Amino acid sequence: MKPDMRVNLCGLELVNPVIAASGTFGYGVEFEEIVNLRRIGGLVTKGISAEPMAGNQSPRLIETAAGMINAIGLQNVGVEKFLADKLPPLRNYPSCAAIVNVFGYAINDYLAVVDRLNDAEGIAAYEINASCPNTKNGGIAFGSDVDMLFDLVSRAKSRSRRPVIVKLSPNVTSIAAMASSAQKAGADAVSLVNTFLALPIDIETRRSRLWNITGGLSGPAIKPIAVRMVWEAAKAVTIPVIGLGGIVTPEDAVEFLLAGATAVQVGTASYADPRATERLAQGLEQWCARHHVARVAELTGALDTTFPNPPA
């Protein structure tokens, strides 16, 4: 018997728990000739801002020993062009939940995007990128201060006509505290982790290998840390947790589910293999079949934390 791969994510029934992560899957439409979007649970668009943004200068993307570091700078076409050109083709795939990543440098920036998206058809939810620097508060990221995060999420939720997912930064002292703050503010789910702040140095020139000096580390190198953070967040909240960070194989996805994730996002793997999301969705179903898991949702939070050989 085929396993039931459906999961419920804050009221959205996904055909499976595999979602393409923001920033690595374009606006979704770019992949429709490569990936069968009907075979993945959903996709998260590139971050959308109120106005178009050109992003940082090159070099802004480099490979590391076990992943990559990026400083793209949130390049995007802006909300108006997104609504006119990028969103309409996604309506051809109603079974693939289209989640729009929203960002800004002040709360009103976020609200302006949410307000414009509210009337559009074909959007399943919003993912609020809380890793952006709040320019009105000295550049501190919204996701690194519990009070600023609460303010951002509560105001975004009050304006939203759709579920609000909050994407949390890992560059914090307590991910559990941040997840709890997002839940108290009304978030319908949290996704974590975003990239880790990193600095790649060229020892010959004694300069950073990135124009922006620092960037975000992603890929397999961060997976064990990301799994631990998902576990901590899932213990702290009752809303769904979406896990991401270095997922390459179906077994990686299972780790996140066992740690407490309801669904997973696949990011950096799409650079090495543009069909990674579809491959992982299929591989996860096969893994469940081999391990006699009738419903993939049964894996969520099923981690056994008892010591394997307790002392006598």
DOTOR-14160 format. One record per residue (C-alpha): residue number from 1; x, y, z; residue in three letters. Coordinates in steps of 0.1 Angstrom, whole numbers, plus 5000, padded with zeros to 4 digits. Layout:
BEGIN
NODE num   c1   c2   c3 residu
NODE NUM    X    Y    Z    ALA
...
END
This chain:
BEGIN
NODE num   c1   c2   c3 residu
NODE   1 5000 5000 5000    MET
NODE   2 5013 5034 4991    LYS
NODE   3 5019 5057 5021    PRO
NODE   4 4998 5087 5026    ASP
NODE   5 5021 5117 5020    MET
NODE   6 4996 5144 5027    ARG
NODE   7 5003 5169 5055    VAL
NODE   8 4983 5197 5070    ASN
NODE   9 5002 5230 5073    LEU
NODE  10 4983 5257 5091    CYS
NODE  11 4951 5247 5073    GLY
NODE  12 4967 5240 5040    LEU
NODE  13 4966 5204 5028    GLU
NODE  14 4999 5197 5010    LEU
NODE  15 5002 5167 4987    VAL
NODE  16 5035 5160 5004    ASN
NODE  17 5057 5178 5029    PRO
NODE  18 5084 5189 5004    VAL
NODE  19 5085 5226 4996    ILE
NODE  20 5110 5245 4974    ALA
NODE  21 5127 5272 4996    ALA
NODE  22 5128 5309 4989    SER
NODE  23 5157 5323 4970    GLY
NODE  24 5167 5290 4953    THR
NODE  25 5136 5284 4931    PHE
NODE  26 5131 5317 4914    GLY
NODE  27 5095 5327 4914    TYR
NODE  28 5085 5291 4907    GLY
NODE  29 5076 5296 4870    VAL
NODE  30 5112 5293 4860    GLU
NODE  31 5112 5257 4871    PHE
NODE  32 5079 5245 4855    GLU
NODE  33 5097 5229 4825    GLU
NODE  34 5122 5211 4848    ILE
NODE  35 5102 5201 4879    VAL
NODE  36 5067 5187 4878    ASN
NODE  37 5052 5212 4903    LEU
NODE  38 5022 5189 4909    ARG
NODE  39 5046 5165 4926    ARG
NODE  40 5058 5188 4953    ILE
NODE  41 5039 5201 4982    GLY
NODE  42 5046 5238 4975    GLY
NODE  43 5071 5265 4967    LEU
NODE  44 5082 5297 4983    VAL
NODE  45 5090 5326 4959    THR
NODE  46 5120 5348 4960    LYS
NODE  47 5116 5376 4986    GLY
NODE  48 5092 5402 4973    ILE
NODE  49 5095 5439 4982    SER
NODE  50 5073 5469 4976    ALA
NODE  51 5097 5482 4949    GLU
NODE  52 5122 5464 4926    PRO
NODE  53 5157 5458 4940    MET
NODE  54 5189 5451 4920    ALA
NODE  55 5207 5434 4948    GLY
NODE  56 5244 5434 4956    ASN
NODE  57 5273 5437 4932    GLN
NODE  58 5293 5406 4922    SER
NODE  59 5308 5385 4935    PRO
NODE  60 5278 5375 4956    ARG
NODE  61 5277 5337 4954    LEU
NODE  62 5305 5314 4962    ILE
NODE  63 5309 5276 4968    GLU
NODE  64 5322 5262 5000    THR
NODE  65 5334 5228 5010    ALA
NODE  66 5299 5217 5020    ALA
NODE  67 5275 5243 5007    GLY
NODE  68 5276 5279 4996    MET
NODE  69 5277 5314 5009    ILE
NODE  70 5254 5340 4992    ASN
NODE  71 5251 5378 4994    ALA
NODE  72 5225 5382 4967    ILE
NODE  73 5210 5412 4984    GLY
NODE  74 5173 5402 4980    LEU
NODE  75 5172 5410 4943    GLN
NODE  76 5136 5409 4930    ASN
NODE  77 5112 5424 4905    VAL
NODE  78 5090 5441 4931    GLY
NODE  79 5054 5433 4940    VAL
NODE  80 5037 5449 4910    GLU
NODE  81 5057 5430 4884    LYS
NODE  82 5054 5398 4905    PHE
NODE  83 5016 5402 4904    LEU
NODE  84 5015 5409 4867    ALA
NODE  85 5041 5385 4853    ASP
NODE  86 5052 5358 4878    LYS
NODE  87 5020 5349 4898    LEU
NODE  88 4996 5341 4869    PRO
NODE  89 5014 5310 4856    PRO
NODE  90 5015 5295 4891    LEU
NODE  91 4977 5293 4891    ARG
NODE  92 4980 5264 4866    ASN
NODE  93 4993 5243 4896    TYR
NODE  94 4966 5246 4923    PRO
NODE  95 4979 5214 4941    SER
NODE  96 5013 5231 4946    CYS
NODE  97 5009 5257 4974    ALA
NODE  98 5024 5290 4962    ALA
NODE  99 5038 5308 4993    ILE
NODE 100 5051 5343 4988    VAL
NODE 101 5081 5354 5008    ASN
NODE 102 5077 5390 5020    VAL
NODE 103 5104 5413 5032    PHE
NODE 104 5112 5450 5040    GLY
NODE 105 5135 5472 5060    TYR
NODE 106 5107 5487 5081    ALA
NODE 107 5074 5472 5092    ILE
NODE 108 5054 5495 5068    ASN
NODE 109 5074 5480 5039    ASP
NODE 110 5061 5445 5048    TYR
NODE 111 5026 5458 5052    LEU
NODE 112 5026 5475 5018    ALA
NODE 113 5035 5442 5001    VAL
NODE 114 5009 5422 5021    VAL
NODE 115 4982 5447 5013    ASP
NODE 116 4990 5444 4975    ARG
NODE 117 4990 5406 4976    LEU
NODE 118 4958 5402 4996    ASN
NODE 119 4935 5407 4966    ASP
NODE 120 4955 5384 4943    ALA
NODE 121 4943 5349 4935    GLU
NODE 122 4966 5318 4936    GLY
NODE 123 4985 5326 4968    ILE
NODE 124 4984 5300 4996    ALA
NODE 125 5003 5319 5024    ALA
NODE 126 5029 5345 5032    TYR
NODE 127 5063 5338 5046    GLU
NODE 128 5076 5368 5065    ILE
NODE 129 5114 5370 5063    ASN
NODE 130 5124 5382 5097    ALA
NODE 131 5161 5381 5090    SER
NODE 132 5160 5416 5073    CYS
NODE 133 5177 5445 5091    PRO
NODE 134 5154 5470 5106    ASN
NODE 135 5168 5503 5093    THR
NODE 136 5148 5523 5118    LYS
NODE 137 5165 5505 5147    ASN
NODE 138 5201 5506 5138    GLY
NODE 139 5201 5477 5114    GLY
NODE 140 5192 5450 5140    ILE
NODE 141 5174 5421 5123    ALA
NODE 142 5137 5418 5131    PHE
NODE 143 5143 5382 5140    GLY
NODE 144 5171 5388 5165    SER
NODE 145 5149 5407 5190    ASP
NODE 146 5118 5392 5206    VAL
NODE 147 5100 5425 5209    ASP
NODE 148 5107 5437 5173    MET
NODE 149 5097 5403 5160    LEU
NODE 150 5064 5404 5179    PHE
NODE 151 5057 5438 5166    ASP
NODE 152 5064 5428 5130    LEU
NODE 153 5044 5396 5131    VAL
NODE 154 5014 5409 5150    SER
NODE 155 5010 5438 5125    ARG
NODE 156 5015 5416 5095    ALA
NODE 157 4990 5391 5108    LYS
NODE 158 4964 5418 5114    SER
NODE 159 4966 5428 5078    ARG
NODE 160 4969 5394 5062    SER
NODE 161 4940 5375 5047    ARG
NODE 162 4961 5343 5045    ARG
NODE 163 4982 5322 5069    PRO
NODE 164 5014 5339 5080    VAL
NODE 165 5046 5318 5082    ILE
NODE 166 5075 5335 5099    VAL
NODE 167 5110 5326 5086    LYS
NODE 168 5134 5328 5116    LEU
NODE 169 5171 5336 5116    SER
NODE 170 5195 5312 5133    PRO
NODE 171 5218 5340 5143    ASN
NODE 172 5202 5343 5178    VAL
NODE 173 5208 5332 5213    THR
NODE 174 5176 5312 5217    SER
NODE 175 5156 5300 5187    ILE
NODE 176 5129 5287 5211    ALA
NODE 177 5123 5323 5224    ALA
NODE 178 5120 5336 5188    MET
NODE 179 5096 5309 5178    ALA
NODE 180 5075 5315 5209    SER
NODE 181 5074 5353 5202    SER
NODE 182 5062 5346 5167    ALA
NODE 183 5035 5323 5180    GLN
NODE 184 5023 5348 5206    LYS
NODE 185 5021 5374 5179    ALA
NODE 186 4997 5353 5159    GLY
NODE 187 5020 5334 5134    ALA
NODE 188 5003 5304 5119    ASP
NODE 189 5037 5286 5114    ALA
NODE 190 5074 5292 5116    VAL
NODE 191 5101 5281 5092    SER
NODE 192 5137 5276 5102    LEU
NODE 193 5165 5280 5097    VAL
NODE 194 5176 5308 5074    ASN
NODE 195 5213 5311 5066    THR
NODE 196 5241 5315 5091    PHE
NODE 197 5262 5347 5089    LEU
NODE 198 5296 5338 5074    ALA
NODE 199 5328 5355 5061    LEU
NODE 200 5349 5339 5033    PRO
NODE 201 5384 5353 5030    ILE
NODE 202 5408 5351 5000    ASP
NODE 203 5442 5348 5018    ILE
NODE 204 5461 5360 4987    GLU
NODE 205 5443 5393 4985    THR
NODE 206 5435 5394 5022    ARG
NODE 207 5400 5405 5012    ARG
NODE 208 5366 5389 5015    SER
NODE 209 5356 5368 4985    ARG
NODE 210 5322 5386 4985    LEU
NODE 211 5315 5422 4976    TRP
NODE 212 5293 5425 5006    ASN
NODE 213 5321 5411 5028    ILE
NODE 214 5298 5387 5047    THR
NODE 215 5270 5364 5034    GLY
NODE 216 5247 5336 5044    GLY
NODE 217 5260 5301 5047    LEU
NODE 218 5237 5273 5036    SER
NODE 219 5240 5237 5025    GLY
NODE 220 5249 5204 5041    PRO
NODE 221 5274 5220 5065    ALA
NODE 222 5245 5236 5085    ILE
NODE 223 5222 5206 5086    LYS
NODE 224 5230 5192 5121    PRO
NODE 225 5227 5226 5137    ILE
NODE 226 5194 5233 5118    ALA
NODE 227 5179 5200 5129    VAL
NODE 228 5188 5208 5165    ARG
NODE 229 5172 5243 5162    MET
NODE 230 5140 5228 5147    VAL
NODE 231 5138 5204 5176    TRP
NODE 232 5142 5232 5201    GLU
NODE 233 5116 5254 5183    ALA
NODE 234 5091 5225 5180    ALA
NODE 235 5093 5219 5217    LYS
NODE 236 5085 5255 5224    ALA
NODE 237 5055 5261 5202    VAL
NODE 238 5022 5244 5192    THR
NODE 239 5020 5258 5157    ILE
NODE 240 5036 5239 5128    PRO
NODE 241 5074 5241 5122    VAL
NODE 242 5089 5239 5087    ILE
NODE 243 5124 5227 5087    GLY
NODE 244 5152 5236 5063    LEU
NODE 245 5189 5237 5062    GLY
NODE 246 5211 5214 5041    GLY
NODE 247 5185 5189 5030    ILE
NODE 248 5199 5168 5001    VAL
NODE 249 5186 5133 5006    THR
NODE 250 5152 5118 5017    PRO
NODE 251 5169 5107 5049    GLU
NODE 252 5178 5143 5056    ASP
NODE 253 5142 5152 5053    ALA
NODE 254 5132 5124 5077    VAL
NODE 255 5156 5138 5103    GLU
NODE 256 5138 5172 5103    PHE
NODE 257 5104 5155 5105    LEU
NODE 258 5115 5134 5135    LEU
NODE 259 5128 5165 5151    ALA
NODE 260 5094 5181 5150    GLY
NODE 261 5089 5196 5115    ALA
NODE 262 5055 5192 5098    THR
NODE 263 5071 5200 5064    ALA
NODE 264 5105 5207 5050    VAL
NODE 265 5120 5232 5025    GLN
NODE 266 5147 5223 5000    VAL
NODE 267 5171 5252 4991    GLY
NODE 268 5207 5249 4982    THR
NODE 269 5203 5214 4967    ALA
NODE 270 5184 5229 4938    SER
NODE 271 5216 5246 4926    TYR
NODE 272 5233 5213 4922    ALA
NODE 273 5202 5195 4909    ASP
NODE 274 5174 5217 4896    PRO
NODE 275 5150 5187 4901    ARG
NODE 276 5160 5181 4937    ALA
NODE 277 5126 5190 4952    THR
NODE 278 5108 5165 4929    GLU
NODE 279 5135 5138 4935    ARG
NODE 280 5132 5143 4973    LEU
NODE 281 5095 5141 4973    ALA
NODE 282 5096 5108 4954    GLN
NODE 283 5124 5095 4975    GLY
NODE 284 5106 5104 5008    LEU
NODE 285 5076 5084 4996    GLU
NODE 286 5098 5054 4988    GLN
NODE 287 5115 5057 5022    TRP
NODE 288 5082 5056 5039    CYS
NODE 289 5071 5026 5019    ALA
NODE 290 5103 5007 5028    ARG
NODE 291 5100 5015 5065    HIS
NODE 292 5063 5007 5066    HIS
NODE 293 5053 5043 5075    VAL
NODE 294 5016 5045 5066    ALA
NODE 295 5013 5083 5070    ARG
NODE 296 5043 5106 5066    VAL
NODE 297 5026 5129 5092    ALA
NODE 298 5033 5102 5118    GLU
NODE 299 5070 5110 5116    LEU
NODE 300 5066 5146 5129    THR
NODE 301 5081 5148 5164    GLY
NODE 302 5086 5110 5166    ALA
NODE 303 5122 5114 5178    LEU
NODE 304 5131 5090 5206    ASP
NODE 305 5152 5109 5231    THR
NODE 306 5157 5081 5256    THR
NODE 307 5193 5070 5261    PHE
NODE 308 5199 5038 5241    PRO
NODE 309 5217 5020 5269    ASN
NODE 310 5206 5035 5302    PRO
NODE 311 5229 5028 5332    PRO
NODE 312 5220 4998 5354    ALA
END
